[in-house]
Amino acid sequence: MIEVAFTYDFLPNIDENAYAKLARRATRMMVEADGFIEFHANRNMLGSPNVRRTSVWKSFTDYATLIQNPEFQKINEVFRTYVTNLDIVIWGPSPLIPAPIRP
């Protein structure tokens, strides 16, 4: 299992409705992709980065298949016109704690 974490800030004066429409398209593609497990989106309550989006996948191969999809690549290209300070980190399981701990 892997987690893909995006963090970013919004560029000033973006069209928020257009961004939201694009985000819904990207999310729909993720949810329908093989190996997709879950998705979280958060807004920073204290500033920058403005957004953290995390998707969880069964394998890196599953995620790679999505990001190689030409339609998804077009969405990603447009997404980058709305954001700055984009950081992407792909996380794998910890050797000490490979699964979530829950009460």
C-alpha positions in Angstrom: 0.0 0.0 0.0 1.2 3.5 -0.8 0.0 7.0 0.0 0.5 9.9 -2.4 0.4 13.3 -0.7 0.1 16.6 -2.6 0.5 19.9 -0.8 0.1 23.3 -2.4 -1.0 26.9 -2.3 -3.6 28.5 -4.5 -2.5 31.2 -6.9 -4.2 34.5 -6.3 -7.5 35.3 -8.0 -8.2 31.8 -9.4 -11.6 30.8 -10.7 -12.7 28.7 -7.7 -15.6 27.2 -9.5 -13.4 26.0 -12.4 -10.9 24.6 -9.9 -13.7 22.8 -8.0 -15.0 21.3 -11.3 -11.5 20.1 -12.2 -11.0 18.6 -8.7 -14.2 16.7 -9.0 -13.1 15.2 -12.4 -9.8 14.2 -11.0 -11.4 12.7 -7.9 -13.9 10.7 -10.0 -11.0 9.3 -12.1 -9.2 8.2 -9.0 -12.2 6.6 -7.4 -12.8 4.6 -10.6 -9.1 3.5 -11.0 -7.9 0.0 -10.2 -6.2 -0.2 -6.8 -7.7 3.0 -5.4 -8.4 2.6 -1.7 -9.3 6.1 -0.3 -8.8 9.8 -0.6 -8.5 12.6 1.9 -8.5 16.4 1.3 -7.7 19.0 3.9 -7.4 22.7 4.1 -4.7 24.2 6.4 -6.3 26.1 9.2 -3.1 28.1 9.8 -1.9 29.2 6.4 0.5 27.6 3.9 0.4 25.1 2.3 -3.4 25.8 1.7 -4.2 22.2 0.7 -3.1 18.6 1.5 -4.6 15.9 -0.7 -3.8 12.3 0.1 -4.8 9.2 -2.0 -4.2 5.7 -0.8 -3.4 2.9 -3.3 -2.9 -0.9 -3.2 0.3 -0.5 -5.1 2.6 2.0 -6.8 1.8 0.3 -10.1 -1.9 1.1 -9.6 -1.1 4.8 -9.0 1.3 4.8 -12.0 -1.4 3.5 -14.3 -3.6 6.4 -13.3 -1.0 9.1 -13.8 0.0 7.7 -17.2 -3.6 8.0 -18.4 -3.6 10.8 -21.1 -6.9 12.2 -19.8 -5.5 12.4 -16.2 -2.3 14.1 -17.5 -4.5 16.8 -19.2 -6.3 17.3 -15.9 -3.0 17.6 -14.0 -1.7 20.1 -16.6 -4.7 22.4 -16.0 -4.5 21.8 -12.2 -1.0 23.3 -12.2 -2.4 26.6 -13.6 -4.3 27.0 -10.3 -1.6 26.2 -7.8 1.9 27.1 -6.6 4.4 25.6 -4.2 3.3 22.1 -5.3 5.0 19.3 -3.4 4.3 15.6 -4.1 5.5 12.8 -1.7 4.9 9.1 -2.2 4.9 7.2 1.1 5.3 3.5 1.6 4.6 1.5 4.7 6.9 1.8 7.7 8.9 -1.3 8.5 8.1 -0.8 12.2 4.4 0.0 11.9 3.2 -1.1 8.5 -0.5 -0.8 9.2 -2.6 2.0 10.8 -3.1 1.7 14.6 -6.6 2.3 15.8 -8.3 2.1 19.2 
